[in-house]
Amino acid sequence: MQTQRQPASGHSKLLEHYRALDGTPDELIGPEGQIRPAWAPLIAALESMTPADLAHRISRGTRYLRDAGVFYRRYGTYDSTEREWPLSAMPVVIDEDEWAGISQGLTERANLLEQVVSDLYGANTLVANGHLPANLVADNPEWLRPLVGVKPRGGNFLHFLAFDIGRGPQGQWWVLGDRTQAPSGSGFALENRIATSRIYSEIFTGSHVHRLAGFFRTFRDTLLGLRAEEDSRVGILTPGPMNDTYYEHAYIARYLGLMLLEGEDLVVREGRLMIRTVAGLHPVSVLWRRLDAAWVDPLELDENSHLGTPGFLESVRQGSVTLVNALGSGILETRAFLAFLPRISQVLAGKPLALPNVATWWCGQEAERNYVKANADRMTLGNAFATRLLFDFDDMRTAKDTVAASLHDQMSGFVDRGAGNLVAQEVVTLSTAPAFKDGKLSPHPMSLRVYLARNADGWQVMPGGFARIGRAGGTPSLNIQNGGAAADVWIVSKKPVRAETLQESSTAPFARQQQAILPSRAADNLFWMGRYVERAENMMRMLRAFHLRLAEAGTTETPLLEHIAEHLEWLGAESETGISSGVAQTLASATGAASRIRDRLSVDGWNALADLSKTVGQLAKTAKPGDDMARAMGVLLRKITGFSGLVQDNMYRSQGMRFLSVGRSLERASGLASLLADFADPKAVEGCLDLAVEVADSVMTHRQRYAVATNRATVVDLLALDPLNPRSILYQLNQISEHTSHLPGADPESPLTPLQGAILQVRTSLSVAKPESIDTEFLSGIADEMARLSDLLTSAYLR
């Protein structure tokens, strides 16, 4: 049981309940019970705030994260859900002099890891000379045998690293784990910084906190410099939206201006890795890999992978792509390697590690097994990622039970639990850092994740990072999946620091960025997002018309309402229930398509779509059939048209916007043709013509254009043939023609493509038609033609 020291001396109510734990170092309170100097300005500023002011500031940071849509995916037993990012409003403050020592130690460790992985896939002298057990390498699933002897194109295996570190009982920093496979969290570190600077805006400005943008700018420029050819691309390879840190992948891609790619976006041709785009194949020569190595190539690695690209390893062997980090570098994350790194450092560098890792023993050796048994009360057990147990596990059961009883929960987030060789680690009591609990500061267990990026001059350390803050009391956990929180890390200087941005120096020569290219997968999702949003809007308009008439009639047993109900059923929407499940499902499909292109949507656009889906869920619980439901549909219509206008008006006029617009226009034209075929049919019941004009949102236009009552000729003329009415079929066909004329392959001096020819045919048939010549069969044929245009577009660009 840990006891608590006296509160920090000489400070007011902010710290009156703050008690650092005996035997546990604290980031805020030094060994003598005084506030560490680096923290003094922040604490002094906080003490001048009222509780209401502080609460308002914290809510400001939380609101920013919510408005920005920052989330992580939490996995449950049977499903996963998106959760709001758990920010701890109190940053962790470290003096730049202390940080310089940490940076030097981690840079040294990064160089050592580069030497180790280079040897494992090269000369293999570490195993040959007995510095690493052969079994620990050969039986390790992260050691990729097909890449032995393959030198990375850029010459280095490692380009972007993360290290989990913690402060031990004597104030020293320890490395708790190496992250080399696909280190996560750097994007969240940026969001932590933005949110925290919103909370402490004027305090942050005057605290001389080192900025993060320069680190990312240098790394972006380094990635661009690694390209094989000037016209090849740099991308971030993501597993996709279901990954727990997908938000970060999209955020970093948007922040750095890089392409966000999935395995299906790529194909290998003649040993070169290519992107499938709407304009054909385009080379990519640098990939920042956020996909674990096992999944990248179903031909040579995991055959069950649906996330990878067949032939990917061949492109690596051919040297056509630089990977950040190289495939196979994940072996360095093996927990058992920590037991050998101190010795390897002596062998390769001739000196011990300046920043050592937690004492670790690999229990595959007799002497170390006996040592672990004798010292089980100060160790914790985990499993290394090797596939074969090298000693009888039952022989260690007593030691394991003893260790489990003495396990310090603060270490639980850092112990690997994979199957294989048993690894023992010395239990380290990590330091605590202040966090707000019930409006007051209290000490919580803490660790840091620090990032290093390689550039032309060596390794650069991010001046800050990502702090994991555990729960205080009970069973503390640093793991965010288990209730931990994240905090910004301030590296503070005694003098003003340079205000860094992602922009180049104002004296640098102007250079226009590469012309954007559009992967076929992204175009497909934009196209279908446009279709689904338009389809949902059509359902909403028809449902509103139904419930307005239901409120007037008081019964559904009227010819017009029965006719509308049949049409709604054909659309996939129920008429008499609450919010139709068809509306919710269609919006879910739109959101699903949008989530696959999140890097291409603005924050406002994504939030507008998320708000729309949330509103549907709320109204589904309260809206009743009739007038109440009609008003609910009005609310949804205002929100969905707001989203459409926001995206349409603000999206850059690139190929992506063309596919989104074509999707909307195709769906609207198809919906109008079906609407007219059903409600402008000569046999339709009374009231159908007025309803068609209402659902097409053209009541005012009809009154202005025609000085007669609604009749079939005026309705068909306005909703099918009017080239100036956005709610007419011909207008939408003109829009489709305009947008497709800018797509790849549409050359005005060349013969028409099959898609252009089909569009011209249906446009011509409408352009020369008269209202009286357009019958129900003609309108049904137009709807069929819209389906054919969709197929032609898909065949030409989306496969």
Steps between C-alpha positions, in 0.01 A plus 500: 500500500641837398468793736463864406745778568398839628361748248735733317603779731425868443214462253131578504180298469588362155750263660361472850378147431790397276698222668792335325529132592790384715752302300355631174659787307268781397532722194356806673650472847875449532676282761517793745126560486524811282342562163745429223608830334370403155147473641500825699358738231212265415411437865516872579263573212260227607492628857374837376195339336164447659351149487240627252768649274701179508192288425414727208852467361497122526163483327649714221766236435248217519270684261784541250568125499131425459457754221812370326358147519804356681428140600659166564339163439437294809460128452248303701427131521283494190539839333685829496386854557637846440578678827583863563869566555572492879712812549654574837483879520822530699813483282821331610779759525869412452798736497686512167832416667360176637338434163834540327633209704198288414537588131867407497430164663215416263702603194774266610244223546349566156842460339553176690165360384587588140824301536317205655229471233754552223703211637195273540415536131863514392818343637323356809816530710306568823349152489816338364708644784249407770377849585142407406347150531434348159158376614394849601549614141423193290175415683380859504202572268626858461825375346408490130711234335410609142678831563827364632779652294276778363643845563246783520505731200583803712772311689327518841249266661373753753365849429236569766516361852324533831626411845290455811695638792436555870677656795617250760521527882841672503392760243665325208321442168453144375398368160193283549454393140617560142242573228638420154220324310256786437528744793168668579404815687693780330181639346325483836798685649425783257133504596594494870716806436224692318238420764731583791610826342130591472462440873808702597529733201676798656690280746632280220621804304700633793640167622764458226370158398685340210272457195429172322442621143870521414545131580221402259610745231851357497371144490258582216783656300713193569228270369467707185877483455490118510292477182649300215371739234372855516151399385461201734296535816532474876216331687390376839398133491207442737307184593180701456217651705463208743850549640504647852718795394354561153407856595870569549590355160249729327603798711873462429433450127295820492749689720803409289326500162571132434279239336315261729510158335362156575628169369233484230623835363830337402609252237841366397596517133841373382638533853376858548241604755223700333188686614172418327362839401215618281765598244675163506799373697732750666827417681541533875854475631469591871247354745469592867374163616227488766410142407674215683742311279317167519204644311669676209534208257259204497719317247813474714391582856151449649280343234188601694574870471239713325691818580811452293618501139604181316863525390588776747817323615619467141487879462712527816754253364511693173578818695208698357364621833636640827300392805477687828585277674642207303307175502638271769603780735222396737730230637669773705183535708548148637504540877780246542738718296514740796697234686778507240521863394735607786751234395454576131563869566836410653582284199393740225554841661762417760300660783185445705169655405471855631125448543464138613189289474328334793697200622375203296582130502428254224404177670625278223837467676553290813694760697244769434211266587655433837563871556136582421375236744720637776392859440136452403378751758641789295417380151206476267452237233402553140533304176735578216384464144676170429307193401665227710520463878861418587438367850224330695247771588377297800847536646437875520143490633592572862724787396227632271241499778738678734574761239133552421433573865771766510435645154487878505194590290678796350700260288198308367487699178857408408506123544454300180255213527564316173557125489857375518816540703458629852668829584550642847530872570590683814204688641559873479288748691435773248473866587174684549385821335218741591158459340165650583256286696175658619644844425816447707852381423606155610798277410441239231742239358665615179716387211614681184507399138778686318540513121814509287516562126797449273611786275806573291701592811401205717223465757275785610306467826152649525521774766207360692297189452212309635449445874289212625322586822356218710209500736582589861403250766347158450670320213685763301540439128702699252327336207246731335293196401465425873413846627829688484530854366740694276680826573711748312871521582655846532874530455566845643792734448624785716495727197259557208482222242449520126139489381508203260245428227466249218560775246828553324709805573366820343832533317473156338420495126138438404428147387156376402407165651455190285167468322271294719417147393190311604512131596213301352389392849469862612309591182266207557425610857446861395265387223294284734502751781337743257244239396413392855458857625273586206304177550447577869381852415250359251363265768470787747306717254261218418451414868428863585238516226343178628477614863371846412207335320460245777464786750225650283313177423541330837516161329725320254205351316479758222596435136781760504656381827484139386670603174776686690545205734557268202760738358675526839509123524665490156756755628571278802333723759212417735215752504305448823775439754722755671818606320527249217776246540561552129605859567730395783655218295557725199667763717710226660614401151588863425696524825677175421610631161607830659703321767712339227595844367521689827828660397313666209216649706528821697441487874179701452378262230561190711340658807195602298452140383557363851251752641242393241536133599479591867183702441339206319569283804350758737186564294444128454428482874255791516331581167146369453316440170322801357583863559776417749676279246458761225680755718771245576553447128527875457779508758684219323457665161656822624794307640557279196480788253734695728749214481467475122548872454795509738683222320405615152596863553826440685648202317790582272397465136707188446410160361364398841237772485403379151424148621306627800294728276437233239379266774252758627379590150454139394301423812287814467426438132410139572278603791322765293438257213350246742298771673348619173440146374303426815325831577462656153351187351163578337340234723646643823251598772396858568763709675801316356610785272503755782691255715763447228564875478516522881742209540718651226512825702368694198168643622609865478669447164186338359284793610739748338546307175142397426190716528275194515414239756726198532450256216704216354659709226625772738635245750684297234635815337632638830637178653625323187581753228588834661879556457500776764322315780746313727210266575461384142638193328650696208678743732663208685601333173665825393688502829611140450620584150695802624673312781586191296652720228777582750575139594804313364459378144239762407684688227288747297713424192462123531202270444249486783557242771221242552390696806487830312314338212235357732457836674462677165234252386276545803556878507402524135186293546390734780605820326283435196204358690171682565301461824215325321739245342648392832301208634554267794698251290737778386557611861564143616752471217677813627532342845650189337744720305620654828588152624689433175695826536598395852627167369700668222657744745593216735653297217704796372633643827407315818643151453 
